[in-house]
């Protein structure tokens, strides 16, 4: 299974931020973000947005370590 603390919650927060900023495609669902491996997640959901959403990658990595996901 997937770790709630290290995988599900951090990815949920990334999805939430990208949705709030109107950056996710309409057909992107949470399951598609969860099922892919870490490298693919970075390439698809973090790296393309490093300029438009500064701090997203850092916040994601901190959340994976169990820290609070900051408001972005």
C-alpha positions as CSV (number, residue, x, y, z in Angstrom):
1,X,0.0,0.0,0.0
2,X,0.9,3.7,-0.1
3,X,2.0,5.6,3.0
4,X,-0.5,8.2,4.0
5,X,2.3,10.4,5.5
6,X,5.0,10.0,2.9
7,X,3.0,9.7,-0.3
8,X,-0.7,10.4,-0.2
9,X,-0.8,13.6,1.9
10,X,2.1,15.3,0.2
11,X,0.7,14.5,-3.3
12,X,-2.7,15.6,-2.2
13,X,-1.3,19.0,-1.2
14,X,0.5,19.4,-4.5
15,X,-2.7,18.6,-6.3
16,X,-4.6,21.1,-4.2
17,X,-2.1,23.9,-4.9
18,X,-2.0,23.2,-8.6
19,X,-5.8,23.1,-8.8
20,X,-6.2,26.3,-6.8
21,X,-3.9,28.0,-9.3
22,X,-5.6,26.5,-12.3
23,X,-2.6,24.7,-13.4
24,X,-3.8,21.1,-13.5
25,X,-5.6,19.6,-16.5
26,X,-9.3,18.9,-15.9
27,X,-8.8,15.2,-16.4
28,X,-6.1,14.9,-13.7
29,X,-7.4,12.9,-10.8
30,X,-5.8,12.0,-7.5
31,X,-5.3,8.4,-8.3
32,X,-3.2,9.3,-11.4
33,X,-1.0,11.4,-9.1
34,X,-0.6,8.6,-6.5
35,X,0.0,5.6,-8.7
36,X,3.1,6.9,-10.6
37,X,6.6,6.4,-9.2
38,X,8.4,9.3,-7.5
39,X,10.6,10.2,-10.5
40,X,7.6,10.5,-12.8
41,X,5.7,12.5,-10.2
42,X,8.5,15.0,-10.0
43,X,8.7,15.3,-13.8
44,X,5.0,15.7,-14.3
45,X,3.7,17.6,-11.3
46,X,6.7,19.5,-9.7
47,X,9.4,20.4,-12.2
48,X,7.1,22.0,-14.8
49,X,5.8,24.4,-12.1
50,X,9.0,25.4,-10.4
51,X,8.7,28.9,-11.8
52,X,5.0,29.4,-11.6
53,X,4.7,28.0,-8.1
54,X,7.9,28.8,-6.3
55,X,8.5,26.6,-3.2
56,X,6.2,23.8,-4.3
57,X,8.9,21.2,-4.7
58,X,10.5,22.2,-1.3
59,X,7.1,22.0,0.4
60,X,6.5,18.6,-1.1
61,X,9.8,17.3,0.1
62,X,9.3,18.7,3.6
63,X,5.8,17.1,3.7
64,X,7.3,13.8,2.8
65,X,9.5,14.2,5.9
66,X,6.4,14.7,8.0
67,X,6.6,18.5,8.2
68,X,3.5,20.7,7.7
69,X,2.8,21.6,4.1
70,X,3.0,25.4,4.1
71,X,0.5,27.7,2.3
72,X,1.8,28.5,-1.1
